[in-house]
Amino acid sequence: MSIVWLIIVGAAAGFLATRLMRIEAGIVQTVAIGMAGALIGGLVIRFLLVISGLLAGLVGAVLGALLLIWLWKTVFER
């Protein structure tokens, strides 16, 4: 079932991409473009999520450290 789904999604993505880029392609080329685009797009999205996840972790750690410093100064430096 996943192969059929991949072909259907590839056909839809390829159709939209070929229409947006205004190129003429046959059915096989359209499906191939869509499937390859899904593969490339999936890899790019995963890479960006990893990078943004790392940056989000850094931002969270800095915010947590700032909160801890504020609590330390508030509680222990009266």
C-alpha positions in Angstrom: 0.0 0.0 0.0 2.9 2.4 0.7 4.2 2.1 -2.9 0.7 3.0 -4.3 0.5 5.9 -1.9 4.0 7.1 -2.9 3.0 7.0 -6.6 -0.3 8.9 -5.9 1.5 11.6 -3.9 4.3 11.7 -6.4 1.8 12.2 -9.2 0.0 15.0 -7.4 3.2 16.7 -6.4 4.7 16.3 -9.9 1.5 17.6 -11.5 1.5 20.7 -9.3 5.3 21.3 -9.7 5.1 21.0 -13.5 2.2 23.3 -13.7 3.8 25.9 -11.4 7.1 25.8 -13.4 5.1 25.7 -16.7 6.9 22.7 -18.2 5.4 20.0 -20.3 6.1 16.4 -19.1 4.6 13.0 -19.6 2.9 11.0 -17.0 6.0 9.0 -16.1 8.2 12.0 -15.9 5.6 13.9 -13.8 5.4 11.0 -11.3 9.2 10.7 -11.2 9.6 14.4 -10.7 7.1 14.3 -7.8 8.7 11.3 -6.2 12.2 12.7 -6.4 10.9 16.0 -5.1 9.3 14.3 -2.2 12.6 12.6 -1.4 14.6 15.8 -1.6 12.0 17.8 0.2 11.8 15.3 3.0 15.5 15.3 3.5 15.7 19.0 3.5 12.8 19.3 6.0 14.4 16.7 8.3 17.8 18.5 8.1 16.1 21.9 9.0 14.2 20.3 11.9 17.4 18.9 13.3 19.1 22.2 13.0 16.2 24.1 14.4 15.8 21.5 17.2 19.4 22.0 18.2 19.0 25.8 18.2 15.7 25.5 20.1 17.6 23.4 22.7 20.3 26.0 23.0 17.7 28.8 23.4 15.9 26.8 26.0 19.1 26.1 27.9 20.0 29.8 27.9 16.5 30.8 29.1 16.7 28.1 31.8 20.1 29.4 32.9 18.8 33.0 33.0 15.8 31.9 35.1 18.1 30.0 37.5 20.4 33.0 37.9 17.4 35.2 38.6 16.1 32.8 41.2 19.5 32.5 42.8 19.9 36.3 43.0 16.3 36.8 44.3 16.4 34.1 47.0 20.0 34.2 48.2 21.0 37.8 47.9 18.6 39.5 50.1 
